[in-house]
Amino acid sequence: MTSKPPILPTGQPATKRRILTGDTPTGRLHLGHFVGSLENRIRLQGEYDCYFLLANMHAFTTRAERFADIRQDTIEIVKDWLAAGIDPGRSTIVLQTEVPAIAELSWFFAMLVPFNRVMRNPTLKTEIESKGLGDSYSFGFPMYAVGQCADILAFRPDLVPVGVDQVAHIEMCREIARRFNQVYCAVDTHAEDQRHESLGGVFPIPAALVGRVGRLVGTDGKQKMSKSLDNAIFLSDTPKQVKKKIGAMYPGQTRDPDQPGDPDINPVFDYADIFVKDQAFVADLRERYRKGDNLGDGHIKAYVIEAVNELLDPIRERRARFEGPGGDDTVIDIIRAGTRRANAVAEETLAMAKERMGLNFGARAEMLGTER
C-alpha cells in the first residue's frame, strides 16, 4: 500500500519521528503533569512530529452523566497546553471523539488481548481502588485500557511521553502492536521490536518516555499529586494560592528551627530539588538544615514558593489570553484544525490495518457513498 506522507501544520511532509501522548479531561493540569510529561512534550516539539490527544471519550467511563463538565474540562486542558508552551503551529492537537478510526481500531485490538490481561493492568487496578469504584464501574471502564492503545497506535508513534504511572498502559500497547504485526503481517515472533516495520508490520513498537520526575508528591506530603486528593498545585493557580498551598505543606517532622532536621524525609526539599534552578544553593540548604544551622522549614518553603511562581508566571500570562471573551472559541478552532490533520493519519493507519486483516473491500468513502 502506498500513500502520501501526512502533512504537518507547516505544510511540509512529515519526515520526523512521531510522538503521541495526551490527557483525559478531568480538570486543569497541575505541576505533577508538567514535570511528569508536559515539559517533555514542549521540549520535543521541534524534534518530532507531535500529536497531543484529548481523551474525552475516556472521561465518559467514570463521568458519563457529567458531559457538560467533560466538555469544559477539554477546553481547559487545551488552555493549559497552550499556556505551557504547546504550539499548534508545530504540533497537532487531536480530539479523540472526532477521530472515528480510533474507535474502530479499539474493537479490533480488543480481540487480540485477553480480558484477564486487561484487568491485570496495575494502572487500571489502582484507578478502581483510588476512585472507589468497587464492582460498580461501567463495562466501558476496562475497555478504555484497550482504547488507549488505539489512541496511540492510530498515529503509529515511536515515542509516548508519559508519567511513570502510565508505563503499564504503554507496555500493553506494545504487546498489542506486536500481536497485530505477528498475526496479520507475518512478523516473526522472535523479531526485535525495532525491526517490526521493516519486516512488514503496520505498527512500530512505541517506547514510553518518562519525565524527569516520575512521581511528584502532593502538598499533603504523602500521596501523588492529584486533583481528586485535593493536594495539587495547578498551572493556573495564582501566586497567592501557590504560597498558601506550599506554606501549608507538612515537612515530615516536628522540630525547632535551630535543631538538626532530616532533608531526606522532608517533601519540601523534594520540591526544592525539582524547581529551584540553583542546585548548588539547594545542596547548601540541605547541609545547613541537616546541621540545624538556624534554618527553619519556612525558609525552605519561601525559596520553593519563589521558584514555583517563577515557573508559572509566563504560563499564567499566556493562559490569560484565552480567558476573556472569545477564548473558548479560539481553543475550539485550534482543536478542529488539529483534528482535521490527525484524521488523515488515523484513516491511513486504519486502511493499512484493515488491508492486512482482509477487510479491504473498498475505500471507506466509497462504501459510505460519500466519495466525490
C-alpha positions in Angstrom: 0.0 0.0 0.0 1.4 3.4 -0.9 0.2 6.8 0.3 1.3 10.3 0.6 3.1 11.3 3.8 1.0 13.2 6.3 1.2 17.0 6.2 2.4 18.9 9.2 0.9 22.3 10.2 3.8 23.9 8.3 2.7 22.3 5.1 5.9 20.2 4.9 5.8 16.4 4.6 6.4 14.5 7.8 10.0 13.2 7.9 10.5 13.3 11.6 9.9 10.5 14.1 6.4 10.8 15.6 5.2 11.3 19.2 1.7 10.7 20.5 0.5 11.4 24.1 -2.4 13.1 25.7 -4.6 13.7 28.8 -8.0 12.7 29.9 -10.0 15.8 30.6 -10.7 15.5 34.3 -9.8 19.1 35.3 -7.0 21.6 34.9 -3.4 20.3 34.8 -1.0 20.6 37.8 2.7 20.6 38.5 2.8 16.8 38.5 1.5 16.7 34.9 4.1 19.3 34.0 7.2 17.6 35.3 5.9 14.1 34.5 5.1 14.6 30.8 4.2 18.1 29.7 7.7 19.6 29.7 8.9 16.7 27.6 6.2 17.4 25.0 7.2 21.1 24.9 10.9 20.3 24.6 10.5 17.8 21.8 8.1 19.8 19.5 10.9 20.9 17.2 12.5 17.5 17.1 9.4 15.2 16.5 6.2 15.2 14.6 3.9 15.6 17.7 0.3 14.6 18.2 -1.4 15.5 21.5 -4.7 13.8 22.2 -7.6 15.0 24.3 -9.0 11.7 25.5 -12.6 12.9 26.1 -14.1 9.6 25.3 -12.2 8.0 28.2 -13.6 10.6 30.5 -17.1 9.1 30.0 -16.0 5.8 31.5 -16.5 7.3 35.0 -18.4 10.6 34.4 -20.9 9.8 31.7 -23.6 11.8 33.4 -21.3 14.9 33.7 -21.0 15.5 30.0 -21.0 19.3 30.3 -18.1 19.2 32.7 -16.2 16.9 30.3 -16.7 19.4 27.5 -15.4 22.4 29.6 -12.5 20.3 31.1 -11.5 19.5 27.5 -11.2 23.2 26.7 -9.4 24.0 29.9 -6.8 21.4 29.3 -6.0 22.9 25.9 -5.6 26.3 27.5 -3.1 24.7 29.9 -1.3 23.1 27.0 -1.1 26.4 25.1 -0.1 28.3 28.2 2.7 25.8 29.0 4.2 26.1 25.5 2.4 23.7 23.2 2.5 25.4 19.8 -0.4 24.4 17.4 1.8 25.6 14.5 4.3 22.9 15.3 2.2 20.2 17.0 -1.2 18.7 16.2 -3.9 18.8 18.9 -6.4 16.0 18.5 -9.9 15.4 19.9 -10.5 11.7 20.4 -14.2 11.6 19.8 -13.7 13.2 16.3 -11.3 10.5 15.1 -13.6 7.6 14.2 -10.7 5.3 13.3 -9.7 5.2 17.0 -13.0 3.5 18.0 -12.7 1.0 15.1 -9.2 0.1 16.0 -10.2 -0.3 19.7 -12.6 -3.0 18.6 -10.1 -4.9 16.5 -7.4 -4.6 19.3 -9.9 -5.9 21.9 -9.8 -9.3 20.0 -6.0 -9.5 20.5 -5.7 -9.2 24.3 -7.3 -11.5 26.9 -9.7 -9.9 29.3 -7.7 -11.1 32.3 -4.7 -9.4 30.9 -6.5 -6.1 30.7 -7.7 -6.5 34.3 -4.1 -7.2 35.5 -3.0 -3.8 34.3 -1.8 -2.2 37.6 -2.8 1.3 36.5 -6.4 0.1 35.9 -6.5 -1.6 39.3 -5.1 1.5 41.0 -7.8 3.6 39.4 -10.6 1.3 40.5 -9.3 1.5 44.1 -8.5 5.2 44.2 -11.8 6.2 42.8 -13.7 3.7 45.0 -15.4 2.1 42.0 -15.6 -1.4 43.6 -17.7 -3.6 41.3 -19.8 -0.7 40.1 -17.6 0.5 37.2 -19.1 0.5 33.7 -18.4 -2.1 31.1 -16.6 0.6 29.2 -14.1 1.3 32.1 -11.8 -1.7 31.4 -12.3 -1.1 27.7 -10.6 2.3 28.0 -7.3 0.5 28.6 -7.6 -1.1 25.1 -8.9 2.2 23.7 -5.8 3.9 25.0 -3.7 1.5 22.9 -5.8 2.5 19.9 -5.3 6.2 20.7 -1.6 5.6 20.5 -1.3 3.2 17.6 -3.7 5.0 15.4 -0.8 7.5 14.9 2.0 4.9 14.7 4.3 6.8 17.0 7.8 6.0 18.1 7.7 7.6 21.5 4.9 8.2 24.1 5.8 10.8 26.7 4.0 9.8 29.9 4.2 9.9 33.7 5.6 6.8 35.4 2.1 5.6 36.4 1.2 5.2 32.7 4.1 3.0 31.8 2.0 -0.2 32.3 -0.5 1.1 29.8 2.3 1.6 27.2 3.5 -1.9 27.8 0.1 -3.3 27.0 0.1 -1.1 23.9 3.4 -2.6 22.9 2.0 -6.1 23.4 -1.0 -5.4 21.1 1.2 -3.9 18.4 3.5 -6.9 18.4 0.5 -9.3 18.4 -1.2 -7.5 15.4 2.1 -7.5 13.4 2.6 -11.2 14.1 -1.0 -12.3 13.4 -1.8 -10.1 10.4 1.6 -9.1 9.0 3.6 -12.4 9.4 6.2 -10.7 11.5 8.3 -13.4 13.3 7.5 -13.8 17.0 11.2 -13.5 17.7 11.8 -10.3 15.7 13.3 -7.4 17.6 10.9 -4.6 18.3 12.8 -2.1 16.2 12.6 -4.3 13.1 8.8 -4.8 13.1 8.1 -2.1 10.5 10.9 -3.1 8.2 9.6 -6.7 8.3 6.2 -5.6 7.1 4.4 -4.8 10.4 1.8 -2.0 10.3 2.7 -0.7 13.8 6.0 0.4 15.3 6.5 -0.8 18.9 6.4 2.5 20.7 8.5 3.3 23.7 7.5 5.2 26.8 9.4 8.3 27.6 9.1 9.1 31.3 9.5 12.7 32.5 12.4 13.8 34.8 10.1 13.4 37.8 8.3 10.1 37.8 6.0 10.8 40.7 5.6 14.3 42.3 4.3 14.2 45.8 1.3 16.4 46.5 1.0 19.2 49.0 -0.1 16.7 51.7 3.5 15.4 51.6 2.4 11.8 51.2 0.3 10.9 48.2 1.0 11.5 44.5 -0.3 15.0 43.4 -3.9 14.7 42.3 -6.9 16.8 41.8 -9.1 14.2 43.4 -7.0 14.2 46.6 -7.1 18.0 46.9 -3.3 18.1 47.1 -2.5 19.7 43.7 -0.8 23.0 42.7 -2.4 23.8 39.3 -0.6 25.5 36.4 -3.3 28.2 36.6 -3.0 28.8 40.4 -2.4 32.4 41.4 0.8 33.4 43.3 -1.3 33.7 46.4 -2.7 30.2 46.0 0.8 28.7 45.4 2.1 30.4 48.6 -0.8 29.1 50.7 -0.5 25.6 49.4 3.3 25.3 49.8 3.2 27.1 53.1 0.8 24.5 54.5 3.0 21.5 53.5 4.0 19.3 56.4 7.8 18.9 56.4 7.7 15.3 57.6 9.0 16.1 61.1 8.4 18.5 64.0 11.5 20.4 65.3 12.8 23.7 66.4 14.4 25.8 63.7 17.8 25.6 65.4 17.7 21.8 65.8 19.0 19.3 63.2 16.5 18.0 60.7 16.4 15.4 58.0 16.0 16.8 54.5 15.6 13.3 53.1 12.2 12.9 54.6 11.1 16.5 54.0 8.9 16.7 50.9 9.6 20.5 50.7 13.2 19.6 49.8 11.9 17.3 47.0 10.2 20.4 45.6 13.5 22.4 46.0 15.4 19.7 44.1 12.8 19.8 41.3 12.0 23.5 40.9 14.9 25.6 42.3 17.3 26.2 39.5 20.5 26.7 41.5 21.1 23.2 42.8 24.4 24.2 44.5 22.3 26.5 46.6 19.9 23.7 47.4 22.8 21.4 48.4 24.0 24.1 50.8 20.5 24.4 52.2 20.4 20.7 52.8 23.6 20.7 54.6 22.6 23.6 56.8 19.2 22.0 57.6 20.9 18.8 58.5 23.2 20.6 60.9 20.4 22.7 62.5 22.1 25.9 61.3 19.1 28.2 62.3 17.3 27.3 59.1 13.6 26.7 59.5 11.1 25.0 57.3 9.6 28.4 56.4 12.9 29.4 54.9 12.9 26.4 52.6 9.3 26.9 51.7 9.9 30.6 50.8 12.6 29.5 48.2 10.3 26.9 46.8 7.4 29.3 46.5 9.6 31.7 44.6 10.8 29.0 42.3 7.4 27.6 41.5 5.9 31.1 40.8 8.9 31.9 38.6 8.0 28.8 36.6 4.2 29.6 36.5 4.4 33.3 35.8 4.8 33.0 32.0 2.3 30.2 31.9 -0.3 32.3 33.7 0.4 35.2 31.3 -0.1 33.1 28.2 -3.2 31.4 29.6 -4.8 34.9 30.3 -5.0 35.4 26.5 -7.6 32.6 26.3 -9.6 33.6 29.4 -11.5 36.6 28.0 -14.4 36.8 25.6 -13.9 34.5 22.6 -11.2 32.5 24.3 -13.1 29.2 24.3 -14.0 29.8 20.6 -10.3 30.2 19.7 -9.5 27.0 21.5 -12.2 25.1 19.7 -10.9 26.4 16.3 -7.4 25.0 17.3 -8.9 21.7 18.2 -10.9 21.5 14.9 -7.8 22.3 12.8 -5.6 19.8 14.5 -8.2 17.1 14.4 -8.7 17.5 10.6 -4.9 16.9 10.2 -5.0 14.0 12.6 -7.8 12.2 10.8 -5.7 11.9 7.7 -3.1 10.0 9.6 -5.5 7.8 11.6 -7.5 6.9 8.5 -4.3 5.9 6.7 -3.4 3.7 9.7 -6.9 2.1 9.7 -6.8 1.4 6.0 -3.4 -0.3 6.4 -4.6 -2.4 9.3 -7.8 -3.4 7.5 -5.9 -4.4 4.4 -3.8 -6.7 6.4 -6.9 -8.1 8.1 -8.5 -8.9 4.8 -11.1 -6.2 5.3 -10.2 -4.1 2.3 -13.5 -4.4 0.5 -13.5 -0.8 -0.6 -12.5 2.6 0.5 -14.4 3.9 3.4 -15.7 6.9 1.4 -16.8 4.7 -1.4 -18.6 2.3 0.9 -20.5 5.1 2.6 -21.4 6.7 -0.8 -19.7 9.9 0.1 -16.9 9.9 -2.4 -16.5 12.9 -4.6 
